[in-house]
Amino acid sequence: MTLEGHSARAPADDGFILLARKLASRDGWPFQLRAEHFKFMVLLLLRARWRECDFLAPDGAVIKIKRGQYASSVRRMAEEFGLSIQNVRTALRLLGEYKFATRAVTHGVTVITVLNYERYQDIQTYVNAPSNRALTRPSHKGHTLKKESNAGNEGLYKKVFHAWNSHPKIFPKHRRLTGAMRCAVAARLADFTVEQLARAIQNYGDSDEPFWQEWRESRRGWSLDQFLSRGEGAKVDKFLAGPLRPRAGGAAGSSYTGAVNPNGRKFIK
């Protein structure tokens, strides 16, 4: 089955764009964009002119649209991209803050310029990328690069470690940052930012006192690497929303929402 109007053997005569994997990587700056704003960014790349052309403005003026630019209006983009007007305005603001694109209004037309368009739409940028050359290097140099990468992330590991040890309620306290903790932080950084991990830890510590009484009675608490693990109820995901509180309108004895203790029981008051 093929899409309507597209034969499996038909040539892609509408052209193409290049998308850097960096845009979807954990270290890529657009990673924090919401789905609708990321969609706008990709569609903007698809609509940007690949060569200079003339654009006729509503007032009859002829505007020169350069390579990497797109001429439209907020309302028209919302209709064509299937987004709300507010989503388009927010996306334009965020992409401006991230230095991905700029916009200017002339003759009643919004002209968006994709910054660094030439760099990211030139195939030679990817052919000559250092990461590609690194694939041909001996394996022992690959280990060196990995060590350098780990060294560069050490500051991130220490921030999460400090967030854990500095909260007065959280126990057990750790004397040193272990390899297991580094691995746990590195694994969760694929899903969350350092700030989000620190906020989940803060919410964990800020949970109501009965929650901590339950922990003390169980004589057991999560270690940092256990808290960051994906198992045992995905604790980061649950505490990211806020501290553990009693259910709304609940009386004494009502259960708490959120994580589950090691014995599989709800934390109760």
Phi, psi and omega in degrees: 000136179237162177295148182303129178086001182234111176280151180297335181257359183289140179290150178277077188277004179267005179084190184203167172233164176255133178243119179287134178299338179304330183297333182249008181275163180298327182273349180287135186298329181286359184302332182278354180291145173288162187304317183292328179283325176293321177300316179299318182299314181293317179296327177296319177297322180291326183273341182299141182291137178268351173210160185295144179207171177260143179233129181271114180283160180303331181272007178093354180286146178260121183252133176279116178259118184274169176301130182090006179247158178220128182252128180193208174216161181300315181295318181293320178297321179299318180290315184288326184269355180070037181236164175281160179299321179295322178297320179295315180296318179295317180298318179297320179294315181294317180294331174290319179294325180278001181062033176269324182207154175237161178223152178213145180253126179217132181054037178076013181240134175272116179255117180258131179248120176279116181289147180059027180301316182299319183295314186274349177254014177255119184300332180295336177300324182272325179297321183262013183295140179304327182296326178290320179294329183294336181293337182267359181283157176301154185296328182293332176287330176297323177295324178296317179297322180296319179296320179296322178296316179297321179296323179291334180271356184303323179297325179291317179300318183292327179296316180292319179299318179293320179300323180289308186287337184275346181280126186296333183275331188288135174216156000284153172278150182248138181281329182214160178276107185274168177298323179297322179292319178299316179296320181294317178295314181300320180294319182284340177292349174286341183244334186225161173274167177300321181296322179291320178297318179295324179291321178297320178295318179298316179295324176300314179288331183274003180298159185300153183304319179302329177299315181287331176297320178299320179296316182296322179293328179281347179057033181207139176224161177290142167277170182300315181293328176291321179297323183276350183292156180282342180277189177054039174092013178048066190298322180300315180302320185282321182278348178295331181287337180152174178295160177286125181231160175295156176300147181301128178078005183282150178258184178302133181097352178284148185281158175268151176270157173115223189291167180242142183283172184302334181273001177083008180261151176292147174288126184238158179270000000 
